Amino acid sequence: MTHTITANAVRAGLLAAALLVAAATPAQATHQESFQSNWLYVSVTHGDNRSGDTRGTLLMCDPPQGHSRAAEACEQLTAVAGRVDRMPARGEVCPMVYAPVTAHARGHWNGMSVDYTRTFGNECELADLTGSVFALGD
């Protein structure tokens, strides 16, 4: 039941984000202007996906906003063309403690749809492999 509520909340957030972006884009915008709009709805679920605590935010990169490290996250995403799965590891030495976190990003980057989901062993691994993109607690 909680998973259904969380999924519905994420869908509602994505719909609200899409409407916000659509409302902020002038009707006369050219294809090139809308191509430049890079945004992702990012969320992190701690624990089991079915009963975990989920937090999320809309990360917008034109200009960077959405959470306290938006500028850094946007810069990191720009370096990998919005492909979270291609972000380089920072080389953190993480404890071998299993405390799963699932990261999810959905949105648009350079005109392409983004849909990324991955479960990490703990928050340290998440930060090491995704940089500031999912740094929602800062």
N, C-alpha and C positions, 0 to 999 in steps of 0.2 A: 504494500500500500504506500509506504514512504517513497519507494522508488518511483511510483506513478505520480505522486504529488511533486517530487523533485523534478521529474521529467517534464511535467506540465508547467512548473515554475520556470524551468530553463526555456521551454518553447515560448512562454509568454514574454520572457525577457528578450529573447531573440526577435520576436515580433515587434516589441516596443522599440528595440534598437533599430530595426529596419525602418520602422515608421519615423523614428527620430531622424535618421540619415536622409530618408526621402523628403521629409519636411524641410530639412536644412539645405537641400540641393535646389537651386533655382530651376524653374520649369524650362528655361531657355538654355540650360547647361548643355554643352556639347559632349559628344562621346569622350573626347580627350579629358575634359574636366571631371566627369564622373569616373573615368579610369584611374584618376589620381587619388580617389577616396579609399584609404586603407583603414579597415577597422576589423576587430575581432571581439566577440563576446567570449571572455575567458572565464573558466570556473575550475575550482579545485574541490574535490570531495575527499575528506579524511575518513579513513576506515573503509568498511565494507560498502560497496556501491549501493546496496539495498537499504542500508540503515545509517549511512554516514552523514556527516555534517558537510553541506555544500555552500561555498561562497563563490560569488562571481561578480564581474564588472564588465563594462563595455570599454575596451581599449581602442581609442581613436588616435590616429597618427598624423592627421592633417588639420591642425597642429596636435602634438602629443598631449593626450589627457586620458583620464580614466582611473589611474591609481598613482600612488606616490612615486613610482619609478617608470612612469609612462614614457618619458623621453629616452631613457636607457633601453626599455623594451622595444620601442619603435626602431631605434638605431640597430639593435640586434636583429630584429626581424627584417629590416631593410638589407642587411648584409647577407641574408639567406633567401631573399626574394619571398618572404612570408612563409617559408617552409620550416615550421617548427621542428620537424623531424630531421632537418639538416643542420641544426644549430651545433656548433662545436662544443665538446665537453670542456669545462673550465679546469678540470683536473683536481677537483675537491677530493679529499680523503674522507669518505663517509663511514659512519659507524655501521656495523652489520646488525642493525636493529630493524626488525620487520614491523613497520607501522605504515601500511599502504596508503598512498594518496593517488587519486586519479585526476589527471589534468585533461581538460577538454577546451578546444578553441574552435569556434565556428564564425565565419564571416567572409570578407572579401579582401584580397590583396592584389593590387595591380590588375584588376579586372577578373581575377580568377577566384573561384570559390575555395574556401579553406574549411576543412573538417578534420580535426586532429583529436585523437583520444589515446591516452596511454596511462597505464598504471605503473607507478614507481614504488620501490621498496620502502622509501621514506622521503621526508621533505628534503633532506640533503641531496639525494639522487635527483629529485625533481629540479632543484636549483642548479645543480651541476650540469644537467643536460638541457635545460630550457632557459637559463639565464634569468632575466628579470620579468619575462613574459607572464609568469604565474605568481609573481611576488605580490600577493593580495593582502598579506598581513602587515606589511610595513607601513 
